Structure formats: C-alpha cells, structure tokens
C-alpha cells in the first residue's frame, strides 16, 4: 500500500494507530500542549537558570518567593511561624518586588569594616515612637522636634540648637495622663538651677509598671513593701482599644484575677512605686516584654510560660534579684543569634545576687560550660534546667556542633539543688580547681539531684560525694546505682525506667560484702525502681523510716535458702506502707515465710508477682490491720485462701492465677471491699456473701466450683459477676433480683439445668422490673436451654424490648 500523506505527524494510539495529519493533535496525543512548547521555541542550546524562570512563567526566581519558601518549609510549620513577624527579626534575606508598607522597618547593618566591624540594629520609620521629626508643616528651622524614645545627656554634656530662634525646640510626643489612682505618687526629686535659684520638681518614674501580653484569663501576683496606708492599683487594658479596660483600685491583696471570654493582646499595668516592689509572679500570660524600670528591691521574678524572646538585662533592671524563674520562654527565637543558647552572654545578664535560677525549656542545644561558676554566682543554691511534658515545648539541651558530648553544666559548690530532668545531656563536666566549677557529683553541699530522663547520660563511676544528700533521681538514664551506704540524710532514691544492665544496676554493693547499697540510711523513706533493670538478691531492709518500696518490673531475685522472703526481711521497717515487687527473674521456687509481715502494722498496699515462681501458703497479714490492696496474681500459692478476717479496710484483692483450692471464704462484712479477683485457681466451692455493700467486681471463672450459685443479695452494687467455666449445677432463686447495678453476668460453660436457667431468667426479668435500664450482658451458653412459654416470653422481652444482650444455646 502506498502512503499518500505528504507529511506524517504522528500515530493515534487509541485509534488503531491511525495517522494524525494535524501537528497540534499529534502533540496533544503525546500529552504535550502546543502552547507550552511555544514558550521554549527558539531556545538556545545552552539553557540557563533564567531560562527555567521564563519557562515557569514567573518574573522572579522561584527560590526567592515567599510561596516557594512556604512550600519548601511546610514540614517546619511551627519553626517558620516563629521565625519572623512584627515583634521579631526575619532570619535570612527577603527579596521584595514592588513596595512594602509598614510603620517601621528594623534591620541589621554592618558598622565599620575589617576586623573592627560590628553588627548593629537600625530602623527606617514613619512613627514618632522611634524617630526624630517635627509635626510642623512645612518644617522650618524653628520647628520643634518631637521624639518618642528616651533622650539621655551625658554628665557635663549639653543639648544645643543652631540658630537664634526662640520658643519650644524640644518636646515629647507622649500625651500626659491625668492622675487616676492614689498610688500615683512622686518617686523622684529633680533640682534645677534657674537664674541662680534652685528649683525642685517632683517626678513620677516607673509608674505604672507595664507588661504587654496576650491572654484570656490571668492570675497575677505582685508583692510590695507598703508605703504607709497607700495601696496599689491595677489596670488591664486592651492594646488596640485603650477604652476597654478594667481597673482594680486600692488593692489590699497582692493578687488579682482577670477573666474574659476571648484572648486578646492586653497591657497589665501596676500602679505603685517600683522601688517598693519585692516580688512579681505572672505565669502563662503571653508576656512579650517587661517594664524597663529599675526594680531595685525586687528579689523574686517569676514569668514562667510566657513569650519573652529577648533575654532582659537583669543586672540593670533587677540588680538585687535572688529568685529567677523564666522557664518556658522562647529565648531560642532571640533576634540576637548570640543569645539563642545558654551561654556566657545570657549569664552576663543575670545578677550575681541570685540564689535560684530556673531556665528550663528556654534554649536548645549545648550549654556553655562553667558560666554559672561560684565566682560569678557566689550565692547560687538552686539550679534548675528541667523540662516537663505537660506542654508542647520542644526546647531541650543536647549535643550539637558546639559541644559533643552534651555535658551537664558545672556550678559553684554553694548549689544544694540541681535539676535537669527531661533533657538530652549525655556526660558530666570536669570539675575544675577549687570550689567554683564542680560537676553535680562533686558538690559537697548537694541535697537534691534530679537527672531523670536524660536517656543517654552514662558514667560507670557515678557517685555522690555529698554527705547532705536527701533526694536522688537517676531514673531513665544509663547511670549505675551509686554506693549510698551510711548517707545519713538521704530520704528518697528514684531509679524508675533506668536502662543500665549488669552489675552497675545491682542493689548489692560490689565489694564482696553482700551489703545493700542503701544500708545505714536511717532517714530513707522511699525507693522507687519501677520498670528498671535493677537486679540483685532482695536485701534485708533496716531503714526504719522506709515507707515506700517499689521493685515492680525489675530483675530483682528472691533470697536463697528455705524462703524467698525471710522472716526478718521487713522486720526492721515498721513504717512501710507500700511493698511492690514484680519480677520475671525471681529465680527461686520457694515460699514466703509465714511471718514475713509480722512487724508491718502500717502496710497499706502489697503487690507481689513472680510469674509462677513463689510456692507454698500465702503469708499471714493478720498483723497488717490497715492493708487495703492485696495484688498477688500469677504466682503459685496453694492451699486454702486466707479470709483476711482482721483486715477490715481491705478494698482490692487479686489472687488470680495461683493454685488455691478448697472453698472461697465468705468475706462477710468487708464494708470497703470493691474488687475481688479469684479466677484461674482450683477452688471447688463458693459460699454466700453478706455485708459486701460496695463490692463491684467478682471474678471466679476458670475454677472447679460445683454446687449452687449462692445468694448475691448481700452485694447490692455488684456490676460484673463472672462465674463461667465452672461446674455450677443449681441456682439460689432470688440471687440476682436485687442486683440493680449489674451490667454483666457471665455463666457460660457450667452444668445448669433448664429449671435453673428458667429461674435465672425469671429473676433477671424481676430485676429489670425493679430498675429499668438497657445494656445488660448475660451469657448462658453451654448450659441447658430455657423452656416454657412464660420464660421464653420474658427472655424475648429482655432481649427485644429492654435492650439486654442475653445469649443462650
């Protein structure tokens, strides 16, 4: 066949590969728009970056547009939203095509050149608040100059104007405010010499103190030294509408509370002589700036959880400050890149008078070592960089380019409390010469140490040198249990979730003596090691004030010999209230001595699980009249179950998954008993309960109980009754009638006859009649079926009308 087309433009794939005579249709068949191709028609062989800008249809490079910046940074939404705005400088460069409109633009510039060049801030402004200008139009040589910022004249200096013009040449654009509150009193006296005569003027400086924040509700406390009978006043004022304000006049209390339905940017104004202010506490108010007034006598500043981004120079503003808490302020977003980390620049702004520093959740990355030394901060006793997880606050200290590993800051030897919990420190600093630069291990006056959840923190030789130590928390680290023998003041030791394995996490000293690492500590009150790798043989405790012992989910091992817990294990800790032991590594298959708890009258909570290891009879708790919780499931206790007759306050019993046999005790008149879990044992009979008015859950499934389902009318508030997988053959009529709180009755897989099933259904119907409600679940499967029209009708009513779920064969 001869092709007659003089030009072949393409093939239509979807139409049997037929010829396409039209060139545009041919391109469209290949998903190429002719209009798009026209853009690159005539392009040169060498393609430049600008050519791609042209192809994209943009008149500016895509990489310089805000839209591109946003799309490339969408995964960093939070960081991007905090990286620029009206109240902080843009990080990076911004290309503006066209005009940008603003009252003022603040910028950085290089001042000078070469090695002497410095970075300074400047601004271009049309606002009188930040520029020198005149309100006259036209502006003449004689026009007065208005200013909005402070003007200072050096001692001996002069302010001069050229020309011979007279009249006012200098004035402020601030509008004077009329005195409104009694507490607006003169704070300063100014003397002038006019024509040889001394004239005194009184001035009010620093009134009011003004904080700018964003909040809906507010609780603020400012304490002061009283000026006679004069009382302070407060004002909460909308930033955008000064007419919207609430005044708190002549307040006797140091505290005010403000509540609104909406969050807005508001001023907090406090009217009182700033020299008399001694303490400021304003938390969670979105404060973005603080007053620039000098507060000479302020000794406590607490602005936790606000929005301060620029670290204030407190050496000037609060020269005698003692307690500083600026936790959870995003100083990491400072305009000054040299103040985004905890370094010497920050320390230089903190007065040497401070005794307590709290700066957690403020900075990221490494901390500069030795900036809180004992020479610069000779009075420092409390050092706190802790970070909690109650708020979505990502700032934490960890290793970065400036420091690897991330070292814990050294402090002066005056520090008694050192807290850096929930950070990312990995190592200890090196103690310097003398007492001014010590790591926390070497602080001789240390009373409280909290290193919790510094996950990679490790030191195989970790120790505590202080003889005054009272509290230690090294949980969720890789630190070993230090030798704390004969630390006479220690009260609390916490090791929860510690991940260190091996000999370092043993409770037994590694010196061949077999001594407990916390022996000889008479003030010890609690040992907590939940979910840790703590190991070693359960020691015999002699800490007479010990009240809380938690070895749950650890590798603790039972004692060797006849008993895994000997009679004298707890003999010398009479104040113990919590004994909590849970270990898959118990090791020995022996019993607890029957008299192991004979000296523990204050015992309140007993948790013991060894995953089938512990055998023999359950120990006596007859000497523990105050016990309320007994949790000892998944062991191998056998014989008869105790009736706990003297334990009248018992609330919770879980002895499931053991080898108990015989009859289940009656548990009569246990007025506080709410939960009774006895499933997965070998019980063979069940007695009636009386006087268990608060019992909610009763589980005895998977036993060998035969005979009659007893009367449960003595448990009127029962919610769940699980009797399945037993050998019950009869039912005590009326047992379920008064259970008006019942939600679930499970009786499947027993030997109940149709007669007994019929009686149960009749009682359930009467139960519904006594207290109408839906949602009750009853399982009667694997018993004989119900019979008789009357019973079937009641069953159908409960299922179809009352909304109960009843399952039968």
C-alpha positions, 0 to 999 in steps of 0.5 A: 500500500502506498502512503499518500500523506505528504507529511506524517505527524504522528500515530493515534494510539487509541485509534488503531494507530491511525495517522494524525495529519494535524501537528497540534493533535499529534502533540496533544496525543503525546500529552504535550500542549502546543502552547507550552512548547511555544514558550521554549521555541527558539531556545538556545542550546545552552539553557540557563537558570533564567531560562527555567524562570521564563519557562515557569512563567514567573518574573522572579526566581522561584527560590526567592518567593515567599510561596516557594519558601512556604512550600519548601518549609511546610514540614517546619510549620511551627519553626517558620511561624516563629521565625519572623513577624512584627515583634521579631527579626526575619532570619535570612534575606527577603527579596521584595518586588514592588513596595512594602508598607509598614510603620517601621522597618528594623534591620541589621547593618554592618558598622565599620569594616575589617576586623573592627566591624560590628553588627548593629540594629537600625530602623527606617520609620514613619512613627514618632515612637522611634524617630526624630521629626517635627509635626510642623508643616512645612518644617522650618528651622524653628520647628520643634522636634518631637521624639518618642524614645528616651533622650539621655545627656551625658554628665557635663554634656549639653543639648544645643540648637543652631540658630537664634530662634526662640520658643519650644525646640524640644518636646515629647510626643507622649500625651500626659495622663491625668492622675487616676489612682492614689498610688500615683505618687512622686518617686523622684526629686529633680533640682534645677538651677534657674537664674541662680535659684534652685528649683525642685520638681517632683517626678513620677518614674516607673509608674505604672509598671507595664507588661504587654501580653496576650491572654484570656484569663490571668492570675497575677501576683505582685508583692510590695513593701507598703508605703504607709496606708497607700495601696496599689492599683491595677489596670488591664487594658486592651492594646488596640482599644485603650477604652476597654479596660478594667481597673482594680483600685486600692488593692489590699491583696497582692493578687488579682484575677482577670477573666474574659471570654476571648484572648486578646493582646492586653497591657497589665499595668501596676500602679505603685512605686517600683522601688517598693516592689519585692516580688512579681509572679505572672505565669502563662500570660503571653508576656512579650516584654517587661517594664524597663524600670529599675526594680531595685528591691525586687528579689523574686521574678517569676514569668514562667510560660510566657513569650519573652524572646529577648533575654532582659538585662537583669543586672540593670533592671533587677540588680538585687534579684535572688529568685529567677524563674523564666522557664518556658520562654522562647529565648531560642527565637532571640533576634540576637543569634548570640543569645539563642543558647545558654551561654556566657552572654545570657549569664552576663545578664543575670545578677550575681545576687541570685540564689535560684535560677530556673531556665528550663525549656528556654534554649536548645542545644549545648550549654556553655560550660562553667558560666554559672561558676561560684565566682560569678554566682557566689550565692547560687543554691538552686539550679534548675534546667528541667523540662516537663511534658505537660506542654508542647515545648520542644526546647531541650539541651543536647549535643550539637556542633558546639559541644559533643558530648552534651555535658551537664553544666558545672556550678559553684559548690554553694548549689544544694539543688540541681535539676535537669530532668527531661533533657538530652545531656549525655556526660558530666563536666570536669570539675575544675580547681577549687570550689567554683566549677564542680560537676553535680557529683562533686558538690559537697553541699548537694541535697537534691539531684534530679537527672531523670530522663536524660536517656543517654547520660552514662558514667560507670563511676557515678557517685555522690560525694555529698554527705547532705544528700536527701533526694536522688533521681537517676531514673531513665538514664544509663547511670549505675546505682551509686554506693549510698551506704551510711548517707545519713540524710538521704530520704528518697532514691528514684531509679524508675525506667533506668536502662543500665544492665549488669552489675552497675544496676545491682542493689548489692554493693560490689565489694564482696560484702553482700551489703545493700547499697542503701544500708545505714540510711536511717532517714530513707523513706522511699525507693522507687525502681519501677520498670528498671533493670535493677537486679540483685538478691532482695536485701534485708531492709533496716531503714526504719523510716522506709515507707515506700518500696517499689521493685515492680518490673525489675530483675530483682531475685528472691533470697536463697535458702528455705524462703524467698522472703525471710522472716526478718526481711521487713522486720526492721521497717515498721513504717512501710506502707507500700511493698511492690515487687514484680519480677520475671527473674525471681529465680527461686521456687520457694515460699514466703515465710509465714511471718514475713509481715509480722512487724508491718502494722502500717502496710497499706498496699502489697503487690507481689508477682513472680510469674509462677515462681513463689510456692507454698501458703500465702503469708499471714497479714493478720498483723497488717490491720490497715492493708487495703490492696492485696495484688498477688496474681500469677504466682503459685500459692496453694492451699486454702485462701486466707479470709483476711478476717482482721483486715477490715479496710481491705478494698482490692484483692487479686489472687488470680492465677495461683493454685488455691483450692478448697472453698472461697471464704465468705468475706462477710462484712468487708464494708470497703471491699470493691474488687475481688479477683479469684479466677484461674485457681482450683477452688471447688466451692463458693459460699454466700456473701453478706455485708459486701455493700460496695463490692463491684467486681467478682471474678471466679471463672476458670475454677472447679466450683460445683454446687449452687450459685449462692445468694448475691443479695448481700452485694447490692452494687455488684456490676460484673459477676463472672462465674463461667467455666465452672461446674455450677449445677443449681441456682439460689432463686432470688440471687440476682433480683436485687442486683440493680447495678449489674451490667454483666453476668457471665455463666457460660460453660457450667452444668445448669439445668433448664429449671435453673436457667428458667429461674435465672431468667425469671429473676433477671426479668424481676430485676429489670422490673425493679430498675429499668435500664438497657445494656445488660450482658448475660451469657448462658451458653453451654448450659441447658436451654430455657423452656416454657412459654412464660420464660421464653416470653420474658427472655424475648422481652429482655432481649427485644424490648429492654435492650439486654444482650442475653445469649443462650444455646 
